[in-house]
Amino acid sequence: MATTHGNAENQAARDRAATTELLREVRRIEIQTSRLVDQHLSGSYQSMFKGRGVAFSEVRAYEPGDDVRTIDWNVTARTGEPHVKLFSEERDLTVMLLVDMSASLDLGSTVASKRNLVARLAATFAFSAIRNNDRVGLIGFTDRVEVFVPPRSGRKHVLSVVQQILTHRPSSRRTDVGVALQTMSRLRRKHAVVILISDFIDVGLGGASSQEQRQAAAFEKALKLVRRRNDVIPVRVEDPIELELPALGLIAVEDLELLELGGVGLIDLGGRRAARYKDAVAAEREAFDKLMRRLRLETMSIRCGENWQKPLVQFFERRARRMRR
């Protein structure tokens, strides 16, 4: 009895310590990302997204200097005098975070895992949104949607979203980005900004097998469907070891997304195999970049262990300049 009681107390103490550390990490992320938003991103965010949607307001008589493209030809023909349509900005913007929560995000060959980096990226977009009174929602996915948080505004809501990303333990270890995109396309919402954060490892791009080609086609179809009504921003999160494996010879490896199938095994990482792996990854990344260019989607690629804030700031500034043209 005493041993059982002692084990329970030890577990409770570990749980309390884990909760305390989680709260500290969430707080660190809030401080870091809020400072980034306030100092570098707030104005760029407004330029990027403000007024992307417009709603019809009224019709009035044409005045010199009005844009002729806004002429309402029906009213003009009926009255015999030129009239123009007036529009007002829609400021009820929704930012939807589509976040990969699969087991591959636990990979971390540097000081932080991909999951931790994803949480920081999501928090940055979320805090940028609530600074402008926009709403933030979350779709967390593996090969199914495992977390859905309806869009809301407010600091507490954003902190809850960040905590979900950090603590969620996936029920499935596989990934299907198309599932999240299909869920997004079924939501009956107006125009939204969709931040799609994933490593995009299992979308089949660059693969030669029929299964990979089907995966790639399904991913592209789902992406096009969401893109019709929304502003989609894909963010690719990578770990350096995924891009280039060292030539270590025969080693034991663990597949984070196949653990339930006995995903520990021996592989030969000799020089030739390591080189072939590097070439395959390069081909996959190039196929992804080519698809994004074809769909005219501007993407970010951010790597663990590197300065993740700099490319994010550059992306915001670049898009803001383009939207002002």
Secondary structure, 3 states (H helix, E strand, C coil): CHHHHHHHHHHHHHHHHHHHHHHHHHHHHHHHHHHHHHHHHHHHHHHHHCCCEEEEEEEEECCCCCCHHHECHHHHHHHCCCEEEEEEEECCCEEEEEEECCHHHHCCCCCCCHHHHHHHHHHHHHHHHHHCCCEEEEEEECCCEEEEEEEECCHHHHHHHHHHHHHCCCCCCCCCHHHHHHHHHHCCCCCEEEEEEECCCCCCCCCCCHHHHHHHHHHHHHHHHHHCCCEEEEEEEECHHHHCCCCCEEEEEECCCCHHHCCEEEEEECHHHHHHHHHHHHHHHHHHHHHHHHCCCCCEEEECCCCCHHHHHHHHHHHHHHHHC
